[in-house]
Amino acid sequence: MNGREAGRRRGRATTQRGIGVVVGVILLSGVVFTLVVGVTMFRNDRAFDDWRARLVDKPPPGLTVVDSGRRFGILAGSGNHCDGEAWIALSGDATRRQVSDHYRGLPGLTVEREDADRWRVTMADRLGPAGLDPRCH
């Protein structure tokens, strides 16, 4: 083998090693970004679930939760924040005042009668900064 062939082989090996390093850096960057975004989304989901539990977990005496729902993300305006909305349908005999008094202090509270023995209670609020959560940008 002459000097030229040895130089070409070394050049190819160096190029292949360089490509491997670049690919490795790109993959590692993707993994790190995914972890950071995933942790942010997990943190926001947990905060939202804790916030929502204030509405869902303790219905007024004599009423039963028969349905519930939630929305999360940017629900109003624009910007780097997360909004939350949660609602429940309650069945049973109660007045609007009894239901409203039970949930007093919850943000953005609305109480509406759906039919003779069913109430819909909704709360909505801006929950805070989005961080890297893509649902809130």
C-alpha positions as CSV (number, residue, x, y, z in Angstrom):
1,M,0.0,0.0,0.0
2,N,1.5,3.3,-0.9
3,G,1.2,6.6,0.9
4,R,-1.7,7.9,-1.2
5,E,-4.0,4.9,-0.4
6,A,-3.2,5.1,3.3
7,G,-4.1,8.8,3.3
8,R,-7.4,8.2,1.6
9,R,-8.3,5.5,4.0
10,R,-7.5,7.7,7.0
11,G,-9.6,10.5,5.4
12,R,-12.6,8.2,4.9
13,A,-12.3,7.0,8.5
14,T,-12.1,10.5,9.8
15,T,-15.1,11.6,7.8
16,Q,-17.1,8.6,8.9
17,R,-16.2,9.3,12.5
18,G,-17.2,13.0,12.1
19,I,-20.6,12.0,10.6
20,G,-21.1,9.6,13.6
21,V,-20.3,12.5,16.0
22,V,-22.7,14.8,14.3
23,V,-25.5,12.2,14.2
24,G,-24.9,11.5,17.9
25,V,-25.1,15.2,18.8
26,I,-28.3,15.6,16.9
27,L,-29.9,12.6,18.5
28,L,-28.8,13.6,22.0
29,S,-30.1,17.1,21.4
30,G,-33.5,15.6,20.3
31,V,-33.6,13.4,23.4
32,V,-32.8,16.3,25.8
33,F,-35.4,18.6,24.1
34,T,-38.0,15.9,24.3
35,L,-37.3,15.4,28.0
36,V,-37.4,19.1,28.8
37,V,-40.7,19.5,26.9
38,G,-42.1,16.3,28.5
39,V,-41.2,17.4,32.0
40,T,-42.9,20.8,31.4
41,M,-46.0,19.2,30.0
42,F,-46.1,16.7,33.0
43,R,-45.7,19.6,35.4
44,N,-48.5,21.6,33.8
45,D,-50.8,18.6,33.6
46,R,-50.3,17.9,37.3
47,A,-50.9,21.6,38.3
48,F,-54.1,21.5,36.1
49,D,-55.3,18.3,37.7
50,D,-54.8,19.7,41.2
51,W,-56.7,22.9,40.2
52,R,-59.5,20.8,38.6
53,A,-59.8,18.6,41.7
54,R,-61.1,21.6,43.7
55,L,-64.2,21.5,41.5
56,V,-64.7,17.8,40.9
57,D,-63.7,16.0,44.1
58,K,-66.1,17.5,46.6
59,P,-69.6,18.1,45.2
60,P,-72.2,19.9,47.4
61,P,-74.1,17.7,49.9
62,G,-77.1,16.0,48.3
63,L,-75.7,16.4,44.7
64,T,-73.9,13.8,42.6
65,V,-71.4,14.4,39.8
66,V,-72.9,12.8,36.7
67,D,-70.5,14.2,34.1
68,S,-67.4,16.3,33.8
69,G,-65.0,17.7,31.3
70,R,-61.9,19.8,30.8
71,R,-60.0,22.0,28.4
72,F,-56.3,23.0,28.7
73,G,-54.0,25.2,26.6
74,I,-54.5,28.7,25.2
75,L,-58.3,29.2,25.5
76,A,-58.3,33.1,25.4
77,G,-55.9,35.7,24.1
78,S,-52.4,34.8,22.9
79,G,-49.0,34.5,24.5
80,N,-46.9,32.3,26.7
81,H,-49.5,31.1,29.2
82,C,-51.8,28.2,29.9
83,D,-55.5,28.5,30.5
84,G,-57.7,25.9,32.1
85,E,-61.4,25.2,32.0
86,A,-63.2,22.5,34.0
87,W,-66.9,21.8,34.3
88,I,-69.1,19.3,36.1
89,A,-72.8,18.3,35.8
90,L,-74.4,17.8,39.1
91,S,-77.7,16.0,39.7
92,G,-79.9,16.4,42.7
93,D,-82.1,18.9,44.5
94,A,-80.4,22.2,45.3
95,T,-80.7,25.9,44.6
96,R,-78.3,28.0,42.6
97,R,-77.3,29.8,45.8
98,Q,-76.4,26.5,47.5
99,V,-74.3,25.4,44.6
100,S,-72.6,28.8,44.2
101,D,-71.9,29.1,48.0
102,H,-70.4,25.6,48.0
103,Y,-67.9,26.6,45.3
104,R,-67.3,30.2,46.5
105,G,-63.8,31.4,45.8
106,L,-63.1,29.2,42.7
107,P,-61.9,31.3,39.8
108,G,-64.2,32.2,36.8
109,L,-67.1,30.3,38.4
110,T,-70.4,30.0,36.5
111,V,-73.4,28.0,37.7
112,E,-76.2,27.2,35.2
113,R,-79.3,25.1,35.4
114,E,-79.4,22.4,32.6
115,D,-82.8,21.0,33.5
116,A,-85.0,20.5,36.5
117,D,-82.6,18.5,38.6
118,R,-79.2,19.1,36.9
119,W,-76.7,21.9,37.3
120,R,-73.6,22.7,35.2
121,V,-70.8,24.3,37.2
122,T,-67.8,25.7,35.2
123,M,-64.6,27.3,36.4
124,A,-62.0,28.9,34.1
125,D,-58.7,30.6,34.9
126,R,-55.3,31.6,33.5
127,L,-53.0,29.0,35.2
128,G,-49.6,30.5,34.6
129,P,-46.6,30.6,32.4
130,A,-46.4,27.9,29.7
131,G,-42.7,27.2,29.9
132,L,-41.9,24.9,27.0
133,D,-45.4,23.3,26.8
134,P,-46.4,23.4,23.2
135,R,-50.1,23.4,24.0
136,C,-49.8,26.8,25.5
137,H,-48.0,28.8,22.8
